[in-house]
Amino acid sequence: MNKIFKPAVGLINRLRYPQKLVLLGTIVVLIVAVLSCQIAYDAYYKIRRSQVELFGVTFNVQLIKTFQILQQYRHLEHAVASDNTENKAALLEKQSEALRSINLVVDNLAKLDENFVDPKQTESIKNKVAVIKRKIENISDELGIV
């Protein structure tokens, strides 16, 4: 242990008091700076994680609403088979609501890509949403609803 501290003790013994204070002050400032950087990074990481969680919660709420609208749309789609004009009007209204909801999901996915994650991670979700959107548009075309 003596071999480890001998060079440091020799350096301290050669310095005058003002130089010793500057050396010790520099060491203390470096330690405080390193610890402060660690605390700042940890705080940033926690804030960022909270932002992602908050976004995820709001995104999940939008997804749940979209699924509910799609279920209602699917139910109306089966009811239109009887060529009822009233059902076709309700289906058209539900279709526009479903497309608006899907567009909100797509916009939220874009925000997710811009702010929080790598766009490659949400690519499969985007593809599934696009497929659902195309199916809704195709169904309305098949039923003659424009």
Disulfide bonds with the S-S distance in Angstrom:
none
